Each structure stands twice: as C-alpha cells, then as structure tokens.
C-alpha cells in the first residue's frame, strides 16, 4: 500500500517540474521578442565599467581558446587600449605554458604582436583558472604590488561586472574596465524572399523581419548568458569573493 503512494508523489513532483520548466521556457521565448535581454546583458557589461585614467597594466582575462570569439574580441580591445596607453604593460591572464608557442596565451600574444604591439610589453599570468584566482595572482606580480596600480580589465560584457567586483574585493583600488561589446553591422540586411527563387510556400516571408531572423535568437543567447552570470554572481557572493 505504501509503494503506490510513493509513485503518486513522485509523479506529482515530476509533473510540477515539467510544468515549471514549460512556464520558464515560454517566458524566455516571450522575453526574447522584447529588448529586456539586451538591456540585462548591457547592464552586466556597463554597471561597473569606468575608465578613470591611463592604466599601468592592461589585463586580458582568459576566455576561450585561440582562435575563438571571446579571445579574438578581447585581443582586439586590448590592442586598442594598448595603442591609446603606450606606456602600459599588458598581462595575458590565461592558464597554460607560455613557453609553448602553440599555447593559447602565446597565440594571443602573437596576434597582438602582429598588430604592432612590442613583445617586451607583454607579460603572462599562467596559473589562475577563475576570476578570483586571477585577482589573487595579480596582487603581487612582476615584482610589484599591483593593488595600488591603475589596471584596466578587458573581458566579455557578461563577465565584466563580476570581474570588477572581484578585483575590488581583492584590494585593487584603481580598477577600470573595458567590456568587449561587438558592433552591429551597418548594412541593410533586408531581402525579398521571392526574388531569391526556390519554393514558394505558405510560410510567411522573413526577408524584411530582422527580429525573427536575428534579434529573437540573439536575445535567447543573452538570456542564457545572463542566467549563467547571475548564478556565478550568486556563488561568488556566497563565497565572499565579491
């Protein structure tokens, strides 16, 4: 007589979970047609982003491998900052062996050198594997105490708020931030579906609807990035890292 009750309770719990996930998925779909996901992503990238002066050190925080979207974007912005602040040193904070020419850190450095940055300006922090450990490793680095130096963090927009808060918690007093926002293409992307040939179906034409073709999918991606980052912020807060 006990087992049927257990099965009923288990089925009730599973059904409640399926309903909850269904409601969450539907809410995400609806929100993706609004601007809220973009503004959430924008807030993560800009809420702690300030540039207060010329940096002593430009810190590229590790992302993906090389080449990858995150590493190439960060390299692009580091190069821009390095050109504007020619006296600064560049720290590539990516775990790995910097003596290996095929390591991610060395490939990032090679890209910077290709763009005209002197190799003598580039330093490597090769042990940290998350944002907290990056901040700790850079407290004393290059035979200097960096907590009082002006540093410029370069990382992806969704990661920027957490990165700045972590470095401030670790004692850094002059933290500037440069989020790697991408620019939208300037061309008109509309097209006439029927002029491109192919089958004519009952499906509505989408050539003139960039919301369906691009915005909807981009916003779904933003929602996932925001959810992941909010979970990370919560964990870092519970651990006392921010």
C-alpha positions in Angstrom: 0.0 0.0 0.0 3.0 2.3 0.5 4.5 2.0 -2.9 1.6 3.4 -4.9 1.6 6.5 -2.7 5.3 6.9 -3.4 4.8 6.6 -7.1 2.0 9.1 -7.0 4.0 11.6 -5.1 7.0 11.1 -7.4 4.8 11.6 -10.5 3.3 14.7 -8.9 6.8 16.2 -8.3 7.9 15.3 -11.9 4.7 16.8 -13.3 5.2 20.0 -11.3 8.8 20.2 -12.6 7.7 19.8 -16.2 5.1 22.5 -15.8 7.7 24.8 -14.1 10.2 24.2 -16.9 7.5 24.7 -19.5 6.5 28.1 -18.0 10.1 29.1 -17.8 10.7 28.2 -21.4 7.6 30.0 -22.5 8.7 33.1 -20.6 12.1 33.0 -22.2 10.5 32.8 -25.7 8.3 35.8 -24.9 11.1 37.9 -23.4 13.3 37.2 -26.5 10.9 39.3 -28.6 11.5 42.3 -26.2 14.5 44.4 -25.5 14.9 43.2 -21.9 17.5 40.6 -22.6 19.7 43.1 -24.4 19.4 45.6 -21.5 20.3 42.9 -19.0 23.4 42.0 -21.0 24.2 45.7 -21.3 23.9 46.2 -17.6 26.3 43.3 -16.8 28.8 44.9 -19.2 28.5 48.6 -18.1 27.2 48.7 -14.5 30.8 48.6 -13.1 32.7 49.8 -16.2 34.6 53.0 -15.8 37.9 54.3 -17.2 39.4 56.7 -14.8 42.7 57.3 -16.4 45.7 55.7 -18.2 46.4 52.2 -17.0 49.7 50.9 -15.7 48.6 47.4 -16.6 46.1 46.2 -19.2 44.8 42.8 -18.1 43.3 40.4 -20.6 41.2 38.0 -18.6 41.1 34.5 -20.1 38.2 33.3 -22.1 38.1 30.6 -24.7 40.9 29.0 -26.7 42.6 30.8 -29.6 41.2 31.4 -32.1 37.8 31.8 -30.5 35.2 34.6 -30.5 35.9 35.6 -26.9 39.7 35.6 -27.2 39.8 37.4 -30.5 37.4 40.1 -29.2 39.4 40.6 -26.1 42.6 40.8 -28.1 41.1 43.4 -30.4 40.1 45.6 -27.4 43.5 45.1 -25.6 45.3 46.3 -28.8 43.1 49.3 -28.9 43.8 50.2 -25.3 47.5 49.5 -25.7 47.7 51.9 -28.6 45.9 54.6 -26.5 48.2 53.9 -23.5 51.7 53.2 -25.0 53.4 53.2 -21.5 51.2 50.4 -20.1 52.2 46.8 -19.8 49.9 44.0 -21.0 49.1 41.0 -18.8 47.7 37.9 -20.6 46.0 36.0 -17.8 45.4 32.6 -19.4 46.4 29.3 -17.8 49.0 27.3 -19.7 52.6 27.1 -20.7 53.8 30.5 -22.1 56.9 28.9 -23.4 54.8 26.8 -25.8 54.3 28.7 -29.0 51.0 26.9 -29.6 49.5 27.7 -26.2 46.5 30.0 -26.1 48.4 32.7 -24.3 51.2 32.8 -26.8 48.8 32.8 -29.7 47.0 35.8 -28.2 50.4 37.5 -27.8 51.3 36.7 -31.4 48.1 38.4 -32.5 49.0 41.5 -30.5 52.5 41.5 -31.9 51.1 41.1 -35.4 49.0 44.2 -34.8 52.2 46.1 -33.8 52.5 45.7 -30.1 56.0 45.2 -28.8 56.7 41.8 -27.3 58.5 43.5 -24.4 55.3 44.9 -23.2 53.6 41.5 -22.8 53.6 39.6 -19.6 52.0 36.3 -18.7 50.0 35.1 -15.7 49.7 31.4 -16.3 48.3 29.7 -13.2 44.8 31.3 -12.5 41.8 29.3 -13.6 38.9 31.6 -12.5 38.3 35.2 -11.8 39.0 35.0 -8.1 42.4 33.3 -8.6 43.3 35.8 -11.3 42.8 38.7 -8.9 44.8 36.9 -6.2 47.7 36.0 -8.5 47.9 39.6 -9.7 48.0 41.2 -6.3 51.8 40.7 -6.4 53.0 40.4 -9.9 56.1 41.3 -12.0 57.9 42.1 -8.7 55.3 44.8 -7.9 52.3 45.2 -5.7 49.6 45.8 -8.3 46.7 46.5 -5.9 47.7 50.2 -5.9 48.4 50.3 -9.6 45.9 51.5 -12.2 44.7 48.4 -14.0 42.3 48.1 -17.0 40.4 44.8 -17.2 39.4 43.6 -20.6 36.8 40.8 -20.7 33.4 39.8 -22.2 30.5 42.1 -21.3 28.6 39.4 -19.3 31.7 38.8 -17.2 32.7 42.4 -16.6 30.6 43.2 -13.5 31.8 40.1 -11.7 35.4 40.8 -12.7 35.5 44.3 -11.4 33.8 43.4 -8.1 36.2 40.5 -7.6 39.3 42.7 -8.2 38.0 45.4 -5.9 37.3 42.8 -3.2 40.9 41.6 -3.6 42.2 45.0 -2.7 42.7 46.7 -6.1 41.9 50.4 -5.7 42.2 51.7 -9.3 40.2 49.4 -11.5 39.0 50.4 -14.9 37.0 48.2 -17.2 36.7 47.8 -21.0 33.9 45.4 -22.0 34.2 43.8 -25.4 30.9 44.7 -26.9 30.6 43.9 -30.6 29.3 46.4 -33.1 26.2 45.7 -35.2 26.8 45.5 -38.9 25.9 48.8 -40.6 24.4 47.3 -43.8 20.7 46.9 -44.6 20.0 43.2 -44.2 16.5 43.1 -45.7 15.8 41.0 -48.8 12.9 39.9 -50.9 12.3 36.2 -50.4 10.5 35.6 -53.7 13.3 37.2 -55.8 15.8 34.6 -54.5 13.9 31.8 -56.2 13.3 28.4 -54.7 10.0 27.0 -53.4 7.1 29.3 -52.7 5.3 28.0 -49.5 2.6 29.1 -47.1 5.3 30.1 -44.6 5.4 33.9 -44.3 8.4 35.8 -45.9 11.1 36.7 -43.4 13.4 38.8 -45.5 12.0 42.1 -44.1 11.8 40.8 -40.5 15.2 41.0 -38.7 13.5 40.4 -35.4 12.7 36.8 -36.4 16.0 36.3 -38.3 18.4 37.8 -35.7 17.0 39.5 -32.7 15.0 36.6 -31.4 18.0 34.2 -31.5 20.5 36.8 -30.1 18.2 37.5 -27.2 17.8 33.8 -26.4 21.6 33.7 -26.2 21.7 36.7 -24.0 19.2 35.1 -21.6 21.4 32.1 -21.3 24.5 34.3 -20.7 22.6 36.3 -18.1 21.3 33.3 -16.3 24.8 31.8 -16.1 26.3 35.0 -14.9 23.7 35.6 -12.3 24.3 32.1 -10.9 28.1 32.9 -10.9 27.5 36.2 -9.1 25.4 34.5 -6.5 28.1 31.8 -5.9 30.9 34.4 -5.7 28.8 36.5 -3.2 28.1 33.4 -1.0 31.9 32.7 -1.0 32.7 36.2 -0.1 34.6 36.9 -3.3 32.6 39.9 -4.2 
